Amino acid sequence: MSQPPLCRIENLSVTYAGAAHPALDTISLSLARHRSLAIIGESGSGKSTLARRLAGLLPANAATSGTVVWNAGAEVQTDTTFPRSGRDIGYVFQDPGASLNPVLTLGEQVAEGAVRHLGLSWKEALSHARDLLEQVQLPHPSALLKAYSHQLSGGQRQRVAIACAISARPNILIADEATSALDTITQAAITSLLDGLVRESGMTLVFITHDIALASSLADDIVVLKSGQLVEAGKATNVLSNPAHAYTKSLIAAHLDLSTPRLIESVP
Ligand SMILES: Nc1ncnc2c1ncn2[C@@H]1O[C@H](COP(=O)(O)OP(=O)(O)OP(=O)(O)O)[C@@H](O)[C@H]1O
């Protein structure tokens, strides 16, 4: 029997104060456990709004309606506080420079989530941070504990941001355009790191991108947003090989027009 979804979203709408149109317009979808979901769509389609709603990070000027039910169908739902941002959900933002604190050491920043949410002492958490810096494949992790973010490249900073996001061992990792500010080679390396991390740990990954090629390399499932509306959702291979909506076809065609390799062999 298939597992119930980790999260069921029904008729979710989000409207920012003063906006003429909702940023999300009656969206319904399910988030499957232990799978990778890519949310794709052009700029302004509502991808980050959906991710922020999942993580409980919407700003105060956002009015929401509809329901977001976690652990729907679970026999016993004892934990009504789930998911806690930072504990159950880790969030990696687009700009690693902005998400890291320039005046704290990298060790303090990576350890902080474990001190706060796992109840580790600072000594234990710094040892945990060292292991995480190694896990995100940064060289000399012990020395890096005492370094500052300005001493790193953009790709290295994003690895530290990922270590911070997974410090409290969350069930869900949201990567919000986490590779867009990086060059192509570094993008591929970070994508591969995320892929490895979620497969090793069984985390559920929500990956937001406007890049359909990246989505195809990482996602089990794909949701396509356009102007705040969900136009298509399904298994990544199905959506990419047999898109039902003209907008999805145009995203795939735009990718092919750039003479890049085919997303998957069955795309004509
Ligand atoms: N804090 C905010 N206050 C007001 N409007 C906002 C806010 N955040 C987003 N919006 C608006 O909501 C709409 C959806 O924005 P959102 O950032 O969710 O889209 P997106 O698909 O993630 O875009 P991008 O790929 O450019 O990041 C846009 O019209 C945007 O201008």
The ligand as an SDF file (V2000), in Angstrom:
LIG
                    3D

 31 33  0  0  0  0  0  0  0  0999 V2000
    6.9620   40.0890    0.0340 N   0  0  0  0  0  0  0  0  0  0  0  0
    6.2140   40.3650   -1.0330 C   0  0  0  0  0  0  0  0  0  0  0  0
    5.3840   41.4440   -1.0230 N   0  0  0  0  0  0  0  0  0  0  0  0
    4.6100   41.7240   -2.1050 C   0  0  0  0  0  0  0  0  0  0  0  0
    4.6010   40.9940   -3.2500 N   0  0  0  0  0  0  0  0  0  0  0  0
    5.4070   39.9250   -3.3130 C   0  0  0  0  0  0  0  0  0  0  0  0
    6.2540   39.5600   -2.2160 C   0  0  0  0  0  0  0  0  0  0  0  0
    6.9400   38.4450   -2.5680 N   0  0  0  0  0  0  0  0  0  0  0  0
    6.5490   38.1200   -3.8260 C   0  0  0  0  0  0  0  0  0  0  0  0
    5.6280   39.0090   -4.2690 N   0  0  0  0  0  0  0  0  0  0  0  0
    4.9440   38.9840   -5.5820 C   0  0  0  0  0  0  0  0  0  0  0  0
    4.2900   37.7330   -5.6900 O   0  0  0  0  0  0  0  0  0  0  0  0
    4.4220   37.2030   -7.0080 C   0  0  0  0  0  0  0  0  0  0  0  0
    5.0760   35.8230   -6.9500 C   0  0  0  0  0  0  0  0  0  0  0  0
    6.4030   36.0090   -6.4630 O   0  0  0  0  0  0  0  0  0  0  0  0
    7.3620   34.7740   -6.1310 P   0  0  0  0  0  0  0  0  0  0  0  0
    8.6150   35.3450   -5.5520 O   0  0  0  0  0  0  0  0  0  0  0  0
    6.6210   33.7820   -5.3410 O   0  0  0  0  0  0  0  0  0  0  0  0
    7.6220   34.2010   -7.5940 O   0  0  0  0  0  0  0  0  0  0  0  0
    8.8030   33.2620   -8.1190 P   0  0  0  0  0  0  0  0  0  0  0  0
    8.1970   32.3630   -9.1330 O   0  0  0  0  0  0  0  0  0  0  0  0
    9.5140   32.6410   -6.9720 O   0  0  0  0  0  0  0  0  0  0  0  0
    9.7340   34.3300   -8.8420 O   0  0  0  0  0  0  0  0  0  0  0  0
   11.3520   34.3420   -9.0350 P   0  0  0  0  0  0  0  0  0  0  0  0
   11.6890   33.1500   -9.8890 O   0  0  0  0  0  0  0  0  0  0  0  0
   11.6240   35.6240   -9.7380 O   0  0  0  0  0  0  0  0  0  0  0  0
   11.9640   34.2630   -7.6600 O   0  0  0  0  0  0  0  0  0  0  0  0
    5.2140   38.2320   -7.8060 C   0  0  0  0  0  0  0  0  0  0  0  0
    4.3000   39.0500   -8.5010 O   0  0  0  0  0  0  0  0  0  0  0  0
    5.9340   39.0240   -6.7380 C   0  0  0  0  0  0  0  0  0  0  0  0
    6.1520   40.3570   -7.1530 O   0  0  0  0  0  0  0  0  0  0  0  0
  1  2  1  0
  2  3  1  0
  2  7  2  0
  3  4  2  0
  4  5  1  0
  5  6  2  0
  6  7  1  0
  6 10  1  0
  7  8  1  0
  8  9  2  0
  9 10  1  0
 10 11  1  0
 11 12  1  0
 11 30  1  0
 12 13  1  0
 13 14  1  0
 13 28  1  0
 14 15  1  0
 15 16  1  0
 16 17  2  0
 16 18  1  0
 16 19  1  0
 19 20  1  0
 20 21  2  0
 20 22  1  0
 20 23  1  0
 23 24  1  0
 24 25  2  0
 24 26  1  0
 24 27  1  0
 28 29  1  0
 28 30  1  0
 30 31  1  0
M  END
$$$$
